[in-house]
Amino acid sequence: MTRLILFGAAGRMGKEVACAAAKTDDCEIVARVDVSGADGCLSSLDDVKTDADAIVDFSHHAATATLTSYAVKKNLPLLIATTGQSEDELALIRGAAEKIPVFFAANYSLGIAALIRAAKAIAALYPDADIEIIEKHHNRKLDAPSGTALAIARAISSVREGETAFLFGRGGQVKRQKNEIGIHAVRLGNIVGEHEVLIGTDNETITLKHEAHSRALFADGALAAARFLVTRKPGLYSMTDLVEN
């Protein structure tokens, strides 16, 4: 049984993770923590008195310092499922990964992991292609573009020669540059999450698209990642590590 501390438990995704864990026979939420204290949650990690195997975070990137400090102090593997981290917060995550296993992903969908692998492979085949990424989310999402769109763009840029520039939105009267990857964010209604990658040449266009129909898929992916994480040595892990093992 994988025993988990769920941080951000009163949020929408926290509730999805708790629901998904309740349907398994090998994952258990032993402590629910949320800074709001809502829904019977503990308001601080310091209030947790139960032994656990890992922490799963679906809160907000502002909690990065608190989470990494606590996880290192307790020697607990840490799964971070938030986006929008500052450079200082990213440094804290990398520092923690030198001491404990840390799983950090912008998107916990196995389908997105497959899309990224495919996008990298196709981009490598078409080094001169124009590439655009379009992401759509609900109107309550704070960060734009999404962390997933950025992860896709970074993965594609890793297989292209030279320096790649990310262009966020497009406007004015400026010709498209060869080294650009355009990234466009749409915020509308209650869209769970859509990511589309367009790879085009003068002669053809290849389109890759992933559409999330339910937030439950992210909860299932996070639990799979948590099971993976508790068996690992200190280091920084991602969905690539999960799908390739």
C-alpha positions, 0 to 999 in steps of 0.5 A: 500500500502506497500511503500518501499525504495529499497537499491541496486536498480541498481543491478541484484536483485534490478531490479528484486524486482522493476519489481516484485513490479510494477506487484503488487497492494499493493507494491510500490518502493518509492525510489531507492538507490544505492551507484553507483548512476547508472540508476537514483538511489539516491546514499545515503539513506540520499537523500531519502525525501519520506515517506516509510514503510520499507527498502529492501536491496539487495546490499552487506553485507558491507552496514550493518552498514549504513543500520542498523543505518539509519533504527533505526534512521528513525524507519523503518523496515529493510529487509536484503537479503545479505549474508557473514556478519562478526560477527561484522555485525551480531551483528549490525543486532541483535542490530537493531532488539532490536529496529525495526523489522528486516527480515534477511534471506539467501534465500527468496525462499518459496521453500527453506524454505520448504526444510529446514523444510523437512531436519530438520524433516528427520535429526531428524528421522535419528540421525546417518545419514551422511549428505552432502549439495551441492550448485551450483551458477553462476560464479560471486557469491562472497561468498562460501559456499552460505548463504543458504547452511549454513542456511540449515546446521545450521537448521539440526545441531539444531536437532542433538545431540552433537556438529556438525562440518561443513566440507567445501569441502573434500580432503586428506585421512581422514575418514569421522567423525560421527558429520560432515555435508559436504558442497560443493560449485560449481561455474559455468556459469549462474546457478541461484541457486541449493541446494541439501541435501543428508541424507544417512545411510548404507541402504538408501539415501534421497535426497532433492533438490531445483532449482531456475529457475529465480531470480524473485522467490527471489523478490516475496519472498522478497516482501512477507516478506516485507508485513509481516515485516511492521505489526511486533513488533521489533525483528529478523524474518526469512523465518520460521516466514513467512511460519509458520504464 
